[in-house]
Amino acid sequence: MSSSYAMKLKAMRKAEKLTQAAMSSVTGVGLSTIKNYETQGVEIGLSVIERVLSAQVFQKYTLWLMTDKTAPEAGQIAPAIAHIGQEKIISNR
């Protein structure tokens, strides 16, 4: 896993206005683990990603976290602070 996962998980946490401690409580991921990947660049294992994405508050970011894509029509978005830019939306009208 790359450090971009760490940046993305931090963006998700901040978008939900959670502290590191609150994210730990919501996901069951240890506070020291969260601090390590956010500040030390420690690689994130798949088990951590699975635990984060199993928390309902973060499920809407699954597609973006894994593929850098969004599907708003399916409830899959990017955090507002992710700076990925606005996707072109074409109306069917």
N, C-alpha and C positions, 0 to 999 in steps of 0.2 A: 504494500500500500504506500502511496506517495504522501508527501507532506501536504499536497493539495487537499487531501481528505481532512487533515487537521484544520486547514484554513476554512474549508467548507463547514465542518462541524462547529467551528467557532462562529461563523456567520449565522448558522442556524440557531445557535444558542443566543446570540445577541438579538437576532430578529424576534425571538420569543421573549426577549427581555429577562432572561434567566442568568443568574450568577453561576459560576462554576459549581458551587455547592448545591444550588437548586437543580442544575442539570444532573448532577450526581444522584440526587434524591429521586428525580423523575425517571432516570434510566437504569439506576442500579450500578452504573459504572463508577468505580472508585474516584474520589476527588483527586487523589494523587495522580491517577491515570489521566484524567482530564487536564490537570495542570501540566503534566509531562508532554502531552501531545500539543497543547497550545503554546507552551513557552520553550520547551526543549527540543521540539522537532522530532520527538520519539515517533517511530512508525506505529500506525494504528492497525491492529489486527482485525480480521473479519468479525471476530466475536464481539468486539466493541461496537463496530458499525451495526451489527445485527441488534444489539441491545438498545442502541440509540434509536434505530428505526422501528423497533417494536413499541416504543413509547408513542402513544397516539398523537401527541403534540408535534412530533417530528415526521410522521408518516407522509405528510404532504410534500416533503422534500426528497423522497426516495429516488425518484427518477432523476432529478437534478444532481443529487449527490453521486449517483452511480454513472450517469451518462452525460451530464452537462445540458440536458434537454429538459423542457417542461411540457406539460400537457394540461393547461388550465381547465379544459373541458372535462378532464378526468380528475380534477382536484390536485394535480401535481404541479407545484410552483417552485420558484427559487426564492430564497430570502430577499426581502426588499433591499438589503444592503450588499447583495452579491455583485452588483455592477455588471450584469451580463448583458444589459441593454434590453430594449423592448423588442419582442418578436413581432414580425409583421402579422397582423390579423386581417384577414380578408373576409368581408361580410358576404353572406349568401344572398343579400338583397339586391 
